[in-house]
Amino acid sequence: MRKRYADCMRLVKTISYNQSLHLQGVNTRWSTTLTPFRDPNSRIDRLIGTSSNITSSKLLGKAGRITAKRERLLEAVAHKISQC
């Protein structure tokens, strides 16, 4: 995480990224945004960060891809059977 903070300060712009974190024995996925804020002297005074837990949406996306793959496989099998 420190590298991301350093990148945000070096680039002096908002950065967004996804990361995996192991929390309380569970693997989780997070979408994070960091924004640098300047003081009145134009120095970076602080970074403001927000994170959203996207674990469930990642799992839903994976489940959807698996379902689509199964459907394609079943269609291929049904097509082969109909040719027999």
Legacy VTK file of the C-alpha trace (Angstrom):
# vtk DataFile Version 3.0
C-alpha trace
ASCII
DATASET POLYDATA
POINTS 84 float
0.000 0.000 0.000
2.849 2.406 0.708
3.914 2.209 -2.936
0.427 3.323 -4.014
0.568 6.259 -1.586
3.991 7.225 -2.910
2.737 6.932 -6.514
-0.204 9.214 -5.753
2.090 11.825 -4.220
4.662 11.560 -7.015
2.052 11.826 -9.785
0.047 14.474 -7.900
-3.213 13.085 -9.217
-6.030 10.761 -8.196
-5.253 7.086 -8.682
-7.586 4.103 -8.477
-6.739 0.439 -8.155
-8.083 -2.939 -7.008
-6.382 -4.998 -4.361
-6.788 -8.278 -2.516
-6.628 -8.274 1.261
-6.780 -11.192 3.679
-9.019 -9.978 6.517
-10.183 -12.054 9.475
-9.246 -15.250 7.651
-11.127 -14.341 4.456
-9.751 -13.228 1.086
-11.460 -10.009 0.033
-11.275 -7.680 -3.003
-11.284 -3.893 -2.676
-11.556 -0.985 -5.082
-9.510 1.940 -3.733
-9.121 5.569 -4.810
-6.462 7.935 -3.455
-6.577 11.708 -4.018
-3.817 14.158 -3.028
-4.828 17.450 -1.382
-2.630 20.524 -1.293
-2.155 23.013 1.520
-2.294 26.802 0.899
1.403 26.659 -0.081
0.624 24.099 -2.835
2.409 21.297 -0.995
0.665 17.960 -0.751
-0.815 18.110 2.708
-2.604 14.769 2.830
-4.040 11.906 0.843
-7.732 11.160 1.019
-8.579 7.526 0.367
-11.800 5.616 -0.126
-12.230 1.876 -0.458
-15.211 -0.279 -1.368
-15.459 -3.997 -0.761
-16.084 -5.514 -4.203
-15.685 -9.147 -3.193
-19.306 -10.122 -3.871
-19.419 -8.387 -7.275
-16.172 -10.132 -8.271
-17.659 -13.480 -7.212
-20.872 -12.771 -9.142
-18.842 -11.922 -12.238
-16.879 -15.143 -11.899
-20.081 -17.147 -11.405
-21.558 -15.547 -14.524
-18.489 -16.473 -16.591
-18.633 -20.065 -15.308
-22.356 -20.274 -16.136
-21.757 -18.949 -19.653
-18.948 -21.458 -20.165
-21.204 -24.317 -19.009
-23.957 -23.179 -21.364
-21.551 -23.149 -24.318
-20.323 -26.612 -23.370
-23.881 -27.970 -23.092
-24.782 -26.432 -26.460
-21.749 -28.075 -28.053
-22.595 -31.450 -26.495
-26.253 -31.175 -27.568
-25.141 -30.302 -31.104
-22.813 -33.339 -31.246
-25.567 -35.621 -29.928
-28.045 -34.325 -32.502
-25.564 -35.219 -35.254
-25.465 -38.887 -34.182
LINES 1 85
84 0 1 2 3 4 5 6 7 8 9 10 11 12 13 14 15 16 17 18 19 20 21 22 23 24 25 26 27 28 29 30 31 32 33 34 35 36 37 38 39 40 41 42 43 44 45 46 47 48 49 50 51 52 53 54 55 56 57 58 59 60 61 62 63 64 65 66 67 68 69 70 71 72 73 74 75 76 77 78 79 80 81 82 83
